[in-house]
Amino acid sequence: MKKFPVDEPREIGKKRDRLSSKELSFVKDNLAEVVLRKKLKEFVRKEMSLIKEGVYDPGIFKAVFLAGGPGSGKTYVAGGLFGIPDKVNVSAYGLKMVNQDTELEIFLKKYFGTVDIDNMPDDLFKQLTDPTASDYSGMRTRTKELSKKRLEIYSKGRLGVIIDGTGHKFKDVKKERQKLFEMGYDTFMVFVNTSLDIAQKRNLKRDRVLPSEVVEKYWHGVQRNMAYFQGLFGNANFLLVDNNATLNPKQAQRKFNMLVRKGVDKFIKKPIKNAIAKKWVEKQRILKK
């Protein structure tokens, strides 16, 4: 694929107020053709082999939702709780990670050479992320589609999944949980909590720095939903993680070991409860005889 038509992609956020019509057209064409056709086909071919694990997968019919605003440290906590090494998409429990931010960052690096959208002018930021903008590029929408496709492929094989989101939209989480439940999944939530001040400070240290007002908006949204999530998943399947403190490696390991024993390990290793899942497993085992 040809490169994005700017002389210095890494400086676009500093030099350009917005994408020109030609540049915007280029991005839209690539997103439509490459992402929706070539990339999805390639992705499906690579991931289809995972479905063969099926009934023997260690995390089968288990779905863990992550909630917490930008800067809360969800990725760090997920790595500690589920044993996910850096740059790897599968946990030690066999659960597959689904995170739409991963797809977004791929596109930002591809077209702009950076994921630091905080340094981009407001108009350019809207072009890339705001579907209501008159000259919206479609980038955010396409990354969500890729993330949904990834989850669809994993769930078709009934593989265990970790769905990494902010949780600022309760209805979206409730709808996704219900869909998985109707497929036979048992569900769990890990809610990573921090103060707004800590979230803002950590946001500045992220590769993909968000505008402070966006962080604050998401933080308040997630906080409002905490009690609703606890009611939706139930006390036994809801784990609240206080991630305000900055811990050294040994302290962090002790904390994660305690949290794993407290709920995550039990949930994943517990026999499947959902009747739909039990029937599916029974049929699959008969077919494999």
N, C-alpha and C positions, 0 to 999 in steps of 0.2 A: 504493500500500500504506500502511496506517496505520502510524504511528510506534510504536516500542517503548514500552510503557506505563510509563514512569518519568518523573518530573519533570525530572531532569537526567541524561540518558544518559551524559555525559562524566564524571560523578562516581560512576557505579555501582560501580566498582572500589573506591572509598573508603568509600561509604556502605552497600553491601549485602554481607552475608556470603555470600549465595547467592540464586538466583532463587526467587521464590515459585512455588507450584504454578500460578498463573494465568499468570505470566510465562514459566515453563518450557513450558507448554502452547502459549502464543502462538508462541514461538520454534520449537518442534517443528512446529507447523502450517504456519508460513511456510517452513521448510526443506523440508518434504515437498512442499507444493503448488507454491511458487514456484520452488524450485531444481530439483526433479526434473521439473517440467512446463514452466512458462513460461520459466524461465531457460535450460534446456537446449534447448528448441525455438528460442528466440531466438538462442542461441549457434550452434546448428547452421546456421540460415539465414544468419547472417553469415559463418561460416567455410567454408561449402560452396563459395563462389566460389574459395577458395584451391586446392581440388582440381583446378580447371581448369588450373592451372599444370602439374601432372603432369610429363610427360616432359621439359619444357623448364625446369623449376625448377633454379636453379644448385646447390642443395644436395641434389638428389634422392638418396634412398637413403643418406643420411649421418645417423648418430645419435651425438651427443656427450653423454656422461654427466658431470655435475659432482658431485664429492664433496668434503665438508668440513663440519665442524660449525658450529653457530651462532657467529657472530662471526669466522669465518675469512675473510670477504670474498669469497665466491663470486660474488655479484652484481656486485661491483666488478670482479673479475677477468674475469668473462664479458663485461662491457661493454667492457673493454680488449682482450680477445683476439678477440672476434667482431664488434666494432663495433656494439654495441647502445646506441642513445641512451637517455636516461632516459625512462621511461614508454612505451617502444615495445617491441612483442613480437616484432619481426623483426630479425635480424642483417644486417650488410652482406653476408654470404654467402648470405642467403636462408633461413637456418635459423630455425625457429619455436621460441620459448621455451615450455617447459612447467614450471610451478612451482606446486605445490599451496598454498604459502604465500600466493601472490597471492590465491587464492580465499578463504582463511581471513581474510586482512586485510580483504577487502571486507566479509565478514560482521561482523567485529569492529567496524569503523567504522560499519556500518549500524545495529547494535543497541546499541552502547555508545559510539560517538563517539570511540573510542581503540583503538589496537592494543597498548598497554602492559599486557600481561597479568601482568607481574611485580608490579604494584601491586594486583592482584586478590587477595582472600582465597583461601585454599587450597580451600575448598569450592566457590566460584564457578569457580575455575580447573578443578577436576575436572569440574564440570557441563558445561563448554564443551569440554574436550579429552580426557577419560578415558572410553573406551567401557565400562570395567568399573564405573563409578559407577552406583549404583542409580537416580539421577535424571539420567542423562546426556542432554544436549540433542540430540545427534546432529550437532552442528555440524562437528566434525572429520571425521566419516565422510562427510558431504555434500561437504565441500571436496575430499576425496580422490576422490570419485566424479566431480566436475566436472573435476578434473585428468586423470583417466583418460579421460573423454569427449573432452577437448581433444586428448590424444595419439592417441586412436582416430581422430578426424577427420583429423588431420594424416597419420597413417600410412596411412590408406585411400587418400590421394592420393600416397603414397610421398614426401611432402615431407620435407626435412631438418629435424631436431629437435635441440634442446638440452634435456636433461632435468635440471633443477636439483633435486637432493636432497641430504640429508646424507650418505648412504652408510653409515649406522650398521647397516643390515641387509643383509648381504652376499647372502643368499638372494634377497631382493626384487630387487636389482640384477641378479643372475645370471639370474633368471627373466625379467625385462623385456628384458634384452639378448638372451636366447635367442629370445624371441618375435619381436623385431625382426629378428634374424638369419634366422629361418625365413621372414620376409616378403621377405628380400633385402637387408637393410641391412648396411652396413659400420659398425663401431662404434669409438668412441674414448672415452677417459676423461681428464678434467682433474681432478687431485686437488689441491685447495688446502689447504696445510698451514700451521698456526701452532702456537705453544706454547699450553698451556692458559691461561697467564697473559694472553697477548695476546687470546685468544678471549674471556675473561671481561671484559676492559677494553672491547673493541669491542662486546660484547653490551650493555653499559650505554649505549652511544651510539646503538643501533639504535632505530627507531621502535617495533618490537615487541620489547620487552625480555623475555627469558626468565628464569625463576628460575635462580640460579647452579648449583643441583644438576642441573638439566636440561641446562645447557650442559656441565657436567663429564661427565655420563652419556653424552651424544652424542659428546663429544670422545674419550673412551676407546674407544667403540664404533668410531668411524671409524679411529682409530689401529690398532686390532686388525686391521682389514680391509685396510689399505694393501697389504700383501704379496699378499694374496689377489686384490685388484683387478689388481695388476700382472701376476700370473700369468694371470688371466682375459682381460685385453685384450691382453697381450703387450707387450714393451718398445717396439716401434715405434708402438703405439697407446695409450701411457700417458704422460701429461705431468704431472710433479710440479712444482707451483708453490709456492715458499717465499714466503709473504705476511706474514712477521713484521715487516718493515721498513715504516715510514711514509715514503712517497716524495712528493716534490713533483711537480707535473704533468709537467715535462720528464723527470725520472728515471723516472716511471711509464711514460711513452710509450716511452722507450728500452727499458725492460724488456719491455713488451708486444710491441714490434716484434721483439725478439730471440726471444721465445717463439713468436710467430706463425711466424717463419722456421724455428724449431726443429722444429715438428711440425704445428700446427693447419692452416696454409695448405696444406701438402703433402697432408695427409689429405683435406681438403675438395675440393681441385682434382684429386686423383688419380682416374683413371678407375675406374668401378665394378668391384669384384672379384667380388662374389657372383654365382654363375651364375643364381640365381633372379631377381635384379634384371636381369641382362643379357637374359634371355628376356622379362621383362615389358616392358622398354624397346623391344625389337624388335617385339613385338606392338602396342604403343601407336603406334609410328611407322607401322606398316602401316595401322592403323585411321584414322590422321589423313591418309593420302594421298587 
